[in-house]
């Protein structure tokens, strides 16, 4: 029997393990550092003081035949086909690499020492505690994670003075109508926006900018993500960010017994466009990757890889939102949904991600 080891039980990894067990008939082992599934797309809500549902991995895996190993992966030995854990090792015939991404704490000096993030459960909980004594919060980064965090904190804690600092324009990748709504919401919530502001360092008093400062009790860092160094250290071919380079079946170009899914994979559309890190891209591409693996194990030729974007979903607190409909290449269309209906749309999308983890054969894109 084929042994498949999946490392990482985030959105892509958990789905990959369940799909591999269902579609390949192999023995599947899932390795994860914690015994809970973390709704990463809700961690800004946790940081703001809300309660998230408890999702034990054993419950999500019940009846699938997937064996769960709660441990930390310390290294991969591709020559021996082994995954090294703290005190043991697992052998594999096929490896699915799904270790995801985390905040880039080395982006500028002082981030690691002085900033909070919302990319792991522990970090979001630390931020929630830090907010108890804070008066001014500076969110560093104007991407969708930063926008969601700033809006959530401002709505949940009206006493806070919330600043958003971005190197470009607010909502730079959105349509004019979407940017106008975003500006309207931030004005209503009292979020102070600093556009075209390059951060040079973070210190105990806030952010140092190329042309000034933003003083704050608490800094929330959302300005960039990176991936674990395990793939590079193991000798897999990776890109400049350390993401595993894969072919059109999401198989490692240097090690054909390894498949990479989610944020840790450098995925591209057939036209060469890089697929951005996101839950919305990770779920459908994971389905395609595991289907291709199953086809190969059965001696079949996988179908050509295709991927098209549909929308970008942004929560702006619990009562407002922004849905930017996009073209297949992710460029914005002149079509948006805003307000309460957008908030409900986003909430439905987030709830779907858990339904998908329970039933990963559901259409995901």
C-alpha positions as CSV (number, residue, x, y, z in Angstrom):
1,X,0.0,0.0,0.0
2,X,1.2,3.5,-0.8
3,X,2.1,5.6,2.2
4,X,1.1,9.3,1.9
5,X,2.3,11.8,4.5
6,X,0.7,15.2,4.7
7,X,2.4,17.9,6.7
8,X,0.4,20.8,7.8
9,X,-3.4,20.8,8.7
10,X,-4.4,24.2,7.6
11,X,-7.1,24.8,5.0
12,X,-5.1,23.1,2.2
13,X,-3.4,20.4,4.3
14,X,-6.5,19.0,6.1
15,X,-8.5,18.9,2.8
16,X,-5.5,17.3,1.0
17,X,-5.3,14.5,3.6
18,X,-9.0,13.7,3.5
19,X,-9.1,13.8,-0.3
20,X,-6.0,11.6,-0.6
21,X,-7.6,9.0,1.7
22,X,-10.8,9.2,-0.3
23,X,-9.4,9.3,-3.9
24,X,-6.2,7.2,-3.7
25,X,-6.9,4.3,-1.2
26,X,-3.5,4.9,0.3
27,X,-2.5,4.9,3.9
28,X,-2.6,8.6,4.8
29,X,-0.9,10.2,7.8
30,X,-1.5,13.9,8.7
31,X,1.1,15.7,10.8
32,X,0.3,18.9,12.6
33,X,1.8,20.8,15.5
34,X,-1.5,21.3,17.3
35,X,-4.5,19.1,17.7
36,X,-7.0,21.8,16.6
37,X,-7.9,23.3,13.3
38,X,-7.5,27.0,13.3
39,X,-9.8,29.3,11.3
40,X,-7.0,31.6,10.2
41,X,-9.3,33.8,8.3
42,X,-11.1,34.7,11.5
43,X,-8.0,35.4,13.7
44,X,-8.6,39.2,13.5
45,X,-11.9,38.5,15.1
46,X,-10.3,36.5,17.9
47,X,-7.8,39.4,18.4
48,X,-10.7,41.8,18.6
49,X,-12.2,39.8,21.5
50,X,-14.6,37.5,19.8
51,X,-14.8,33.8,20.5
52,X,-14.1,31.2,17.8
53,X,-15.5,27.8,17.6
54,X,-13.4,24.8,18.9
55,X,-12.6,22.5,16.0
56,X,-10.6,19.4,17.1
57,X,-8.9,17.7,14.3
58,X,-10.0,14.3,15.5
59,X,-13.6,15.3,14.9
60,X,-12.9,16.6,11.4
61,X,-11.0,13.4,10.5
62,X,-13.5,10.9,12.1
63,X,-14.4,8.2,9.6
64,X,-11.9,9.2,7.0
65,X,-9.2,6.7,7.8
66,X,-6.6,9.4,8.1
67,X,-4.1,8.9,11.0
68,X,-3.3,12.1,12.9
69,X,0.1,12.7,14.4
70,X,0.4,15.8,16.6
71,X,4.0,16.8,16.4
72,X,6.3,19.4,14.9
73,X,8.1,18.7,11.6
74,X,11.8,19.5,12.1
75,X,13.2,18.4,8.7
76,X,12.5,16.5,5.5
77,X,15.0,13.9,4.1
78,X,14.0,13.6,0.5
79,X,16.6,11.0,-0.3
80,X,15.5,8.6,2.4
81,X,11.8,9.8,2.0
82,X,11.4,10.6,5.6
83,X,9.8,13.4,7.6
84,X,11.7,14.1,10.8
85,X,9.7,14.9,13.9
86,X,10.9,16.0,17.3
87,X,11.7,12.5,18.5
88,X,10.8,10.2,15.6
89,X,10.4,10.0,11.8
90,X,7.8,9.0,9.3
91,X,8.5,7.3,6.0
92,X,6.6,8.2,2.9
93,X,6.1,7.1,-0.7
94,X,4.3,10.4,-1.5
95,X,4.6,13.6,0.5
96,X,2.0,16.4,0.4
97,X,3.7,19.6,1.6
98,X,1.1,22.0,3.1
99,X,2.9,24.0,5.8
100,X,1.3,27.3,4.8
101,X,2.7,30.8,5.5
102,X,3.3,33.1,8.5
103,X,3.9,36.8,9.1
104,X,7.3,38.0,7.8
105,X,8.9,39.1,11.1
106,X,12.2,39.9,9.4
107,X,10.7,42.4,7.0
108,X,12.1,45.5,8.8
109,X,14.1,46.0,12.0
110,X,12.1,45.7,15.2
111,X,9.1,43.7,13.9
112,X,10.0,40.5,15.7
113,X,10.7,42.3,19.0
114,X,7.9,44.9,19.1
115,X,5.0,43.9,16.8
116,X,2.0,41.7,17.1
117,X,0.5,39.6,14.3
118,X,-2.7,37.7,13.5
119,X,-1.4,34.7,11.5
120,X,-1.4,32.1,14.3
121,X,-3.8,31.3,17.2
122,X,-1.2,32.2,19.8
123,X,-0.3,35.5,18.2
124,X,-3.9,36.6,17.9
125,X,-4.5,35.7,21.6
126,X,-1.4,37.7,22.5
127,X,-2.7,40.7,20.6
128,X,-6.1,40.4,22.3
129,X,-4.4,40.6,25.7
130,X,-2.2,43.6,24.5
131,X,-5.2,45.6,23.5
132,X,-6.6,45.6,27.0
133,X,-4.1,48.3,28.0
134,X,-3.7,50.0,24.6
135,X,-4.9,53.4,23.6
136,X,-3.4,53.7,20.1
137,X,-3.0,50.8,17.6
138,X,-1.1,51.0,14.4
139,X,-1.9,48.3,11.7
140,X,1.1,48.0,9.4
141,X,0.2,46.9,5.9
142,X,-2.6,47.9,3.6
143,X,-3.4,44.5,2.1
144,X,-6.7,42.7,2.7
145,X,-5.4,41.3,6.1
146,X,-4.5,44.8,7.3
147,X,-7.8,46.2,6.1
148,X,-9.8,43.5,7.9
149,X,-7.8,43.8,11.1
150,X,-8.0,47.6,11.2
151,X,-11.8,47.6,10.7
152,X,-12.4,44.8,13.2
153,X,-10.4,46.4,15.9
154,X,-12.0,49.9,15.4
155,X,-15.5,48.5,15.4
156,X,-15.0,46.2,18.4
157,X,-13.0,48.8,20.5
158,X,-14.4,52.3,19.8
159,X,-12.1,53.6,22.5
160,X,-9.0,52.7,20.5
161,X,-7.4,55.1,18.1
162,X,-6.6,52.9,15.1
163,X,-4.1,53.8,12.4
164,X,-3.5,51.9,9.1
165,X,-0.1,52.5,7.5
166,X,0.4,51.4,3.9
167,X,3.2,51.8,1.5
168,X,0.8,52.4,-1.4
169,X,-2.7,53.7,-1.8
170,X,-5.5,52.3,0.4
171,X,-7.2,49.5,-1.6
172,X,-4.8,49.9,-4.5
173,X,-5.9,46.7,-6.1
174,X,-9.6,47.5,-5.9
175,X,-12.0,49.3,-8.3
176,X,-12.8,53.0,-7.8
177,X,-16.2,52.1,-6.3
178,X,-14.7,49.6,-3.9
179,X,-12.0,52.1,-2.8
180,X,-14.7,54.7,-2.2
181,X,-16.7,52.4,0.0
182,X,-13.5,51.4,1.9
183,X,-12.7,55.1,2.6
184,X,-16.3,55.7,3.7
185,X,-16.2,52.8,6.2
186,X,-12.8,53.8,7.6
187,X,-14.1,57.4,8.1
188,X,-17.1,56.1,9.9
189,X,-15.0,53.8,12.1
190,X,-12.4,56.5,12.8
191,X,-9.5,54.7,11.3
192,X,-6.7,57.1,10.4
193,X,-5.0,56.1,7.1
194,X,-1.4,56.9,6.2
195,X,-0.9,56.2,2.5
196,X,2.4,56.2,0.6
197,X,4.2,55.6,3.9
198,X,7.2,53.4,3.9
199,X,8.0,51.8,7.3
200,X,11.7,51.7,8.2
201,X,11.5,50.2,11.6
202,X,9.3,49.2,14.6
203,X,10.1,50.1,18.1
204,X,8.5,50.2,21.5
205,X,6.8,53.5,20.7
206,X,5.3,52.6,17.3
207,X,6.4,52.9,13.7
208,X,9.3,54.9,12.2
209,X,8.5,56.0,8.7
210,X,10.8,57.2,5.9
211,X,9.1,60.6,6.4
212,X,8.0,60.7,10.0
213,X,6.5,58.5,12.7
214,X,3.2,56.9,13.9
215,X,3.3,56.5,17.6
216,X,1.3,53.6,19.0
217,X,1.0,51.4,22.1
218,X,0.5,48.4,19.9
219,X,1.7,47.6,16.4
220,X,-0.1,44.9,14.3
221,X,2.1,43.6,11.5
222,X,0.3,42.5,8.4
223,X,2.8,43.9,5.8
224,X,4.1,40.7,4.2
225,X,4.1,36.9,4.6
226,X,6.7,34.3,4.3
227,X,6.9,30.5,4.4
228,X,8.8,27.9,6.5
229,X,12.4,27.2,5.4
230,X,11.9,23.4,5.5
231,X,11.6,23.0,1.7
232,X,14.7,25.1,1.0
233,X,16.7,23.3,3.8
234,X,15.7,19.9,2.4
235,X,17.0,20.8,-1.1
236,X,13.7,21.1,-2.9
237,X,13.7,23.7,-5.7
238,X,12.1,26.8,-4.3
239,X,11.5,30.4,-5.4
240,X,13.0,33.5,-3.8
241,X,10.4,33.4,-1.1
242,X,11.1,29.7,-0.2
243,X,7.9,28.4,-1.7
244,X,8.2,25.0,-3.4
245,X,8.3,25.3,-7.2
246,X,5.7,23.0,-8.8
247,X,4.5,22.0,-12.2
248,X,1.0,22.1,-13.6
249,X,0.0,19.2,-11.4
250,X,1.4,20.9,-8.3
251,X,4.2,18.4,-8.1
252,X,7.6,19.5,-7.1
253,X,9.8,20.1,-10.2
254,X,12.8,18.7,-8.4
255,X,11.2,15.8,-6.5
256,X,8.3,14.1,-8.3
257,X,7.2,12.2,-5.2
258,X,6.3,15.4,-3.5
259,X,3.1,17.6,-4.0
260,X,2.9,21.1,-2.6
261,X,-0.4,22.8,-1.9
262,X,-1.5,26.1,-0.3
263,X,0.6,29.1,0.5
264,X,3.9,27.1,0.6
265,X,3.5,26.3,-3.1
266,X,4.6,28.6,-5.9
267,X,1.6,28.0,-8.1
268,X,1.0,29.6,-11.5
269,X,-1.9,29.7,-14.0
270,X,-1.3,28.3,-17.5
271,X,-0.7,31.9,-18.7
272,X,2.2,32.2,-16.2
273,X,0.5,34.4,-13.7
274,X,1.4,33.6,-10.1
275,X,-1.5,32.5,-7.9
276,X,-1.7,34.6,-4.8
277,X,-1.6,33.2,-1.3
278,X,-5.2,32.9,-0.1
279,X,-7.8,30.4,1.3
280,X,-9.8,31.1,-1.8
281,X,-7.0,29.9,-4.1
282,X,-5.8,27.1,-1.8
283,X,-9.0,25.1,-1.6
284,X,-9.7,24.6,-5.3
285,X,-6.0,24.1,-6.2
286,X,-5.7,21.5,-3.5
287,X,-8.6,19.5,-5.0
288,X,-6.9,19.7,-8.4
289,X,-3.5,18.6,-6.9
290,X,-4.9,15.6,-5.1
291,X,-6.9,14.6,-8.1
292,X,-3.8,14.7,-10.2
293,X,-1.9,12.6,-7.7
294,X,-4.7,10.0,-7.7
295,X,-4.6,9.9,-11.5
296,X,-0.9,9.4,-11.5
297,X,-1.1,6.6,-9.0
298,X,-3.6,4.9,-11.2
299,X,-1.5,5.4,-14.3
300,X,-3.7,8.0,-15.8
301,X,-2.8,11.4,-17.3
302,X,-4.1,14.3,-15.1
303,X,-6.3,16.8,-16.7
304,X,-4.8,20.2,-17.6
305,X,-4.6,22.6,-14.7
306,X,-6.9,25.7,-14.8
307,X,-7.6,28.4,-12.3
308,X,-9.8,31.5,-12.5
309,X,-10.4,34.1,-9.9
310,X,-14.0,35.1,-9.0
311,X,-13.9,37.7,-6.3
312,X,-12.1,39.2,-3.3
313,X,-14.1,39.1,-0.1
314,X,-13.3,41.6,2.6
315,X,-14.9,41.9,6.1
316,X,-15.1,45.4,7.5
317,X,-16.2,44.5,11.0
318,X,-19.3,42.4,11.6
319,X,-21.9,44.7,10.0
320,X,-20.2,45.8,6.8
321,X,-18.1,44.3,4.1
322,X,-16.8,44.6,0.5
323,X,-17.1,42.0,-2.3
324,X,-14.9,43.0,-5.2
325,X,-15.8,40.9,-8.3
326,X,-12.8,40.3,-10.5
327,X,-11.9,39.0,-13.9
328,X,-10.3,35.5,-14.3
329,X,-6.9,37.1,-13.9
330,X,-7.9,38.8,-10.6
331,X,-8.1,42.3,-12.0
332,X,-11.1,44.3,-10.6
333,X,-14.3,44.6,-12.4
334,X,-16.6,47.6,-12.1
335,X,-18.9,45.5,-9.9
336,X,-19.0,45.5,-6.1
337,X,-21.3,44.5,-3.3
338,X,-21.1,46.5,-0.1
339,X,-22.7,47.0,3.3
340,X,-24.6,44.4,5.3
341,X,-25.2,42.1,2.3
342,X,-21.5,42.0,1.6
343,X,-20.9,41.2,5.3
344,X,-23.4,38.3,5.0
345,X,-21.7,37.2,1.8
346,X,-18.3,37.1,3.4
347,X,-19.6,35.3,6.5
348,X,-21.2,32.7,4.2
349,X,-17.8,32.2,2.4
350,X,-16.0,31.8,5.7
351,X,-18.6,29.3,7.0
352,X,-18.2,27.4,3.7
353,X,-14.5,26.8,4.4
354,X,-15.5,24.7,7.4
355,X,-18.2,22.9,5.5
356,X,-15.5,22.2,2.9
357,X,-13.1,20.8,5.5
358,X,-15.9,18.4,6.6
359,X,-16.8,17.6,2.9
360,X,-13.7,18.4,0.8
361,X,-15.3,17.1,-2.4
362,X,-17.7,20.1,-2.5
363,X,-17.1,22.4,-5.5
364,X,-14.5,25.0,-4.3
365,X,-14.0,27.0,-7.5
